[in-house]
Every structure is written in structure tokens, then in C-alpha cells.
Amino acid sequence: MIRVVLYQNTNAKIKEAYNKWFPRVVNEETIGLEELAEHMANHNTPYSKGAILGMLTDAVGCVKELLLSGKNVKFPDLAIFSLGLKVKGGADNKEDWTVAKYIEGLRLRARATGELKTSNLDTTIKRVDVVKSSSSKNPSDDGTTGDTTPGGGNTPPTGGDTGTDAGTDSGTDSGTGDNGSENMG
């Protein structure tokens, strides 16, 4: 089940959304590679959790290697992984610009691909009003327990992700795309 809580936008800079209420997904927990491998092994596959974990671990390393060689990596119906730049600002002219002076580092970006529809998944969406911060991994359907309250700022959704933003990529594509939150089938 996908649980959502409502938050009120308090950012007066966005006049059309000021003081309006918007939904935000409650994230129950974060699954790591080991848990993903176990989950995949339970889907009638001939591969063991260990074999799947090895493949996933290698895939992560290979994706990083490909990104650092200037390529994007696409997982169909999931995301396109690419690199973005953490920049310190812009130079007044071309001749003054240097990597050391204007680039702080790299950031990993993921742009959603395909559609995520509830008709394709065995799930429902439910509004909850109370989300307690606890270590419970099995939240009840009444919304009274959960892993965390939703994070993020006071900016309303504008077609992209309403959760935590990794930052901006000055002069590049922001990397945010339709995360399927409005395409629920």
C-alpha cells in the first residue's frame, strides 16, 4: 500500500499554491541490495539470493564505471542514470573558467522512464493523517505507525518528485522527471 500524508505549502513565492494542501508519499523503509536480492530470489527464479546479490553488486560497479566514462545507463521502465555537475557558479568570461575553480564535484542523477501505474501493481493508495516515527516495519492500515514522517521542503509538487531533491545542476537538465505520481492508472 502506498500511504500519503498532506502538507500545506507555506512558500508565498508560489502564489497559486500558497496555503494549499498537497500529498506526499510516506516512505516505509529503504531496501538495500541484499534485501532486493532476497526479494528477487523469492520470485520463482532458479538463482539464489547470493547469486543475485553478486550480479546486483557487479551491476552497481559497472553502472558507476560507465557513468564515469561519459555514458548514461538506462534501466527500461525505471530510470536513466546520468551524471550532473556540482558547480560553484559561472565565470565572467570563457578564458577565466577552469574545472578546479568552478566545479565542486559530480552528482548521480536518475530520470524516471516509463509509467508507474497502480493497474500494473498490486497496490492501493491511502491517505493517512498520523505517521509516527518508529522502528516498525509493518505499519498498520490505519496509518498510526510507520518508519518516518515525510521529508522535503515546503514547495508544492510541480510535475516532478515531491521528496528530497538532490540539488540543482547549474546549466544542465535538472534530472527530475515524471515519477509516475500522477499516472496512477
Phi, psi and omega per residue, in radians:
M1 nan 2.411 3.057
I2 -1.687 2.092 3.136
R3 -1.806 2.444 3.100
V4 -2.210 2.554 3.003
V5 -2.062 2.735 3.123
L6 -1.718 2.488 3.034
Y7 -2.316 2.647 -3.132
Q8 -1.736 2.260 3.103
N9 -1.236 2.168 3.103
T10 -1.980 0.250 3.133
N11 -1.561 1.808 -3.099
A12 -1.221 -0.229 3.135
K13 -1.181 -0.412 3.125
I14 -1.843 1.471 -2.964
K15 -1.009 -0.747 -3.082
E16 -1.191 -0.261 -3.131
A17 -1.989 -0.066 -3.067
Y18 -1.057 2.277 3.136
N19 1.161 0.152 3.074
K20 -1.548 2.804 -3.081
W21 -1.791 2.391 -3.099
F22 -2.314 2.611 3.099
P23 -1.463 2.668 3.054
R24 -2.460 2.314 -3.128
V25 -1.192 2.383 3.038
V26 -1.580 2.063 3.116
N27 -1.500 2.125 -3.070
E28 -1.302 -0.796 -3.140
E29 -2.914 2.908 3.073
T30 -1.853 2.247 -3.127
I31 -1.699 2.269 3.095
G32 -1.598 3.141 -3.123
L33 -1.052 -0.690 -3.118
E34 -1.116 -0.757 3.109
E35 -1.199 -0.634 3.084
L36 -1.120 -0.740 3.121
A37 -1.081 -0.741 3.113
E38 -1.114 -0.754 3.113
H39 -1.049 -0.803 -3.136
M40 -1.134 -0.662 3.140
A41 -1.131 -0.430 3.138
N42 -1.477 0.107 -3.130
H43 -1.850 0.888 3.052
N44 0.911 0.813 3.102
T45 -1.873 2.602 3.094
P46 -1.342 -0.094 -3.088
Y47 -1.612 2.474 3.123
S48 -1.385 2.907 3.063
K49 -0.987 -0.731 -3.122
G50 -1.119 -0.725 3.125
A51 -1.152 -0.744 3.134
I52 -1.157 -0.728 3.120
L53 -1.064 -0.711 3.098
G54 -1.086 -0.764 3.124
M55 -1.135 -0.739 3.138
L56 -1.153 -0.717 3.112
T57 -1.080 -0.786 3.080
D58 -1.105 -0.669 -3.141
A59 -1.091 -0.720 3.120
V60 -1.061 -0.824 3.118
G61 -1.071 -0.713 -3.141
C62 -1.197 -0.678 3.100
V63 -1.074 -0.784 3.109
K64 -1.062 -0.755 3.133
E65 -1.070 -0.778 3.135
L66 -1.148 -0.709 3.102
L67 -1.072 -0.771 -3.125
L68 -1.228 -0.225 3.052
S69 -1.694 0.192 3.034
G70 1.591 0.256 -3.140
K71 -1.866 2.718 2.955
N72 -1.691 2.684 3.114
V73 -2.193 2.182 -3.096
K74 -1.885 2.241 2.942
F75 -1.817 1.857 -3.055
P76 -0.918 2.448 -3.136
D77 1.011 0.419 3.055
L78 -2.360 -1.313 -3.078
A79 -2.847 2.748 2.934
I80 -1.851 2.105 3.125
F81 -1.606 2.362 3.129
S82 -2.622 3.013 3.102
L83 -1.766 2.562 2.988
G84 -2.177 2.969 -3.113
L85 -1.925 2.464 2.935
K86 -1.671 1.893 -3.055
V87 -1.859 2.680 -3.132
K88 -1.659 0.003 -3.084
G89 2.292 -2.964 -3.104
G90 -2.013 2.663 3.101
A91 -1.450 2.625 3.109
D92 -1.180 -0.529 3.082
N93 -2.602 2.872 -3.069
K94 -1.038 -0.679 -3.055
E95 -1.167 -0.494 -3.119
D96 -1.459 -0.232 -3.047
W97 -1.350 2.291 3.025
T98 -2.421 2.692 3.113
V99 -1.023 -0.864 -3.075
A100 -1.058 -0.602 -3.072
K101 -1.454 -0.534 -2.976
Y102 -2.077 -0.061 3.088
I103 -2.090 2.118 3.121
E104 -1.469 -0.568 -3.104
G105 2.958 -2.851 -3.109
L106 -1.999 2.755 3.033
R107 -2.348 2.546 3.073
L108 -1.511 2.261 3.109
R109 -2.028 2.615 3.047
A110 -2.393 2.101 3.091
R111 -1.842 2.239 -3.113
A112 -1.095 2.514 3.047
T113 -2.228 2.711 3.134
G114 1.253 -2.928 3.138
E115 -2.167 2.516 3.068
L116 -1.978 1.810 -3.085
K117 -2.003 2.504 3.107
T118 -1.171 -0.382 3.104
S119 -1.200 -0.379 3.103
N120 -1.549 -0.206 -3.061
L121 -2.156 2.719 3.079
D122 -1.591 1.333 -3.089
T123 -2.610 2.860 3.064
T124 -2.317 2.865 3.094
I125 -2.027 2.295 -3.086
K126 -2.381 2.363 3.064
R127 -1.408 2.384 3.039
V128 -2.202 2.605 -3.126
D129 -1.871 -0.405 -3.116
V130 -2.124 2.173 3.089
V131 -2.257 1.901 3.129
K132 -1.529 2.506 3.040
S133 -1.459 2.003 -3.127
S134 -2.624 3.095 3.103
S135 -1.646 0.152 -3.133
S136 -1.111 2.263 3.093
K137 -1.781 -0.049 3.125
N138 -2.180 1.329 -3.112
P139 -1.114 2.542 3.132
S140 -1.359 2.840 -3.117
D141 -1.245 -0.272 -3.116
D142 -1.454 -0.021 3.062
G143 1.378 0.267 -3.081
T144 -1.583 -0.182 3.061
T145 -2.291 2.757 3.129
G146 3.127 3.068 -3.068
D147 -1.474 -0.587 -3.034
T148 -2.827 2.723 2.947
T149 -1.480 2.665 -3.065
P150 -1.168 2.535 3.117
G151 -1.737 -2.970 3.093
G152 1.894 3.033 -3.087
G153 -1.587 -2.811 -3.124
N154 -1.759 0.337 -3.122
T155 -1.561 2.276 -3.123
P156 -1.253 2.817 3.118
P157 -1.177 2.472 3.115
T158 -2.306 0.776 3.115
G159 1.647 -0.195 3.139
G160 -1.972 -2.831 -3.114
D161 -1.203 2.386 3.112
T162 -1.718 0.099 3.139
G163 -1.633 -2.721 -3.093
T164 -1.180 2.308 3.135
D165 -1.678 2.419 -3.119
A166 -1.319 -0.095 -3.132
G167 2.090 -3.011 -3.141
T168 -1.983 2.692 3.082
D169 -1.956 1.751 -3.077
S170 -1.070 2.171 3.071
G171 1.361 0.122 3.131
T172 -2.245 2.967 3.058
D173 -1.035 2.384 -3.056
S174 -1.175 -0.355 3.118
G175 1.454 -0.012 3.094
T176 -1.674 2.409 3.140
G177 -2.440 -3.002 3.115
D178 -1.196 2.065 -3.118
N179 -1.619 0.190 3.099
G180 1.497 -0.013 -3.042
S181 -1.148 -0.385 3.122
E182 -1.814 -0.028 -3.116
N183 -1.894 1.067 -3.013
M184 -1.503 0.113 3.038
G185 1.521 nan nan
